[in-house]
Amino acid sequence: MKYEVCQPGSRRGIALIYMTITLTIMLSFVTFAVDFGRIQLIDTEIQRVADTAARYGAFGLRNIIYGTSAASSNAIAAARDNVVDGQPFELATSDVELGIWNQTNRTFTASTASAANAVRVTARRTRATNNPVQLIFGGLVRMPTVDLTRSAIALLDNPYEQQITVPATSNPFLAGAAAGTVASWPNPHNNPDFADGTTSIWYKRQTIQVPQDHWCSPEAANGVPITPGKTMTFDGVNGGATNDYNDSNRYTADGNTGWVTGNTNGSENGISDINAPGNSLVGVYLNDNVPRNSVAPPSLNFNDAESRNFSQLQPQLKQLFFIGDGRRDNGEVQQFVVPEGATRLFIGTWDSYEWNNNAGSFTLTLHAGGTVTLVK
């Protein structure tokens, strides 16, 4: 019988093969563990984007200008504020859908802005959208990228909205004021404004009759739910105003940005002054007390485009604030937080003095209340 003796070099060759196979298997496990963890993290971040964007989109659902809802602008802005894989997330307009959510069947049906009560957002990191998730070790196993898609649906329930007309003569310093209250006096033309209902005043030992065209009280948002801590929005603004009735030009609700001014008399009747474009829309929150019975809060400053392009504003009681057209430059709806103790809201226009000779008016839609919930 003949025996063959295995040479040492031959054993080493077999061991090298075993080591290569073992290392390949170990590397595969490491690759899977590292990339799987990365995929899970990014998947969670994408879901957070979808949830946040859908919720914020739903808040802007009823804010419609020229037939276009602010839901898409809101959702895109919210997504951009979230980081996925170290970068701000960009949603496409087509990733935001408006529709009707059926609570009974739990179904979403695409619809027009005017009928929609829900927003569906689909956040994608895919090859089709040219932004798949790049894997660290995936190329070693011929899988350099992976597609991830997440969606969310948010429902807007019981929203409140009211259309308000605001004449250009609406002097905000007469907010909550009783008949007989005077504002913008003295002024360069010695031509003051009066709270609605004022028929006469006693001045320099004589009774002076007040014509009705000098009644300049701002518009009260009567019946609107004023809930401290909740947000309100304004949009659908149409019309125009001028501080000179002889001027045929009308400025939009953002006002004459070439003429930013304060009130000639500063704060009046317990309501703060403001620095804002003339003829713009402004507002003020009050409680049930007469505003002139307490000191006015500090004034807010909206003297440049950046200061007027806020996403959220939290004014104090009796503190005048800029409303304008109610939207940021990117179309996102601006949020106004109701201050603690507020029970009333008044909307007026801005001027430096003598509102009674202004001309024009604005109509706008006020949105308050409503609950947004994620339903899917």
C-alpha angles and dihedrals in degrees: 000000000000123000126198117214116219110233120230093241090057092056091051090054092054092048090052090054091050091048092050092051092047093048091048091053092046091048090050090054092048091047091050093047096048097043094040090055091047092049091050092050094049091044089056091048092051092051089051089053092051092048095047095044093048092050095047090042091055090053088062095042097106094040098101127171120180090346094306119116121220089224093098094047090047093049094048091048092049092049091051089055090060125078122223120183089349096306135093108261118243119208121198119228088244089059090068116072129183118212152132120282115210107209094196098050094026091227132141119217121186113245145165120280094253093057101034122112099173143045126216118200123191115195114198138190100176143135088247090061092042094243109090119161109269113224121218099217100010093103089068089066095037095258106107095161142024132204120234126185128176132174140189136188123210124193126211108211129191099353118184122216135171133181116227131189116212118192116216087241092067105124109199092205088071093059111135091359124144123235109282094042115131128206135181093031126167100031134156092266095041087231109130132191125237137205114258113275096034108136100168143357134203108241129165093349095309140089114248120198116229116216116223092239086070092061101111109166113151122244117275117217092227117190094014114132106247106195118174112236093021123108129242129195135200128205146129086078115177135168133045143245141208131192091222119060089204090061114090091197116101125201124215122243089274086066133212100325089189089064112051111173148164129219116283090229097038115220114009137190091001093304120118126247119242136204107224143129113290116255093020125134115261135176142198133198120217137181123222094280126096103263096219091063092075138043119276118249123240118293123255122227123221097163099136140038093256093055090052094048096073123142095211134015128193108194123185126238111287091010113130114228136189117251104167112161091335096242138097121238090265092055095257113144114249115233122220115197115215109235124236112276096018117144102158140045127200127189125202143150129261128250137144094238144332105042093178093081094052121114136209133031144230132228119203141166119238119206122200138160122007127134125241119205135170107243100175 
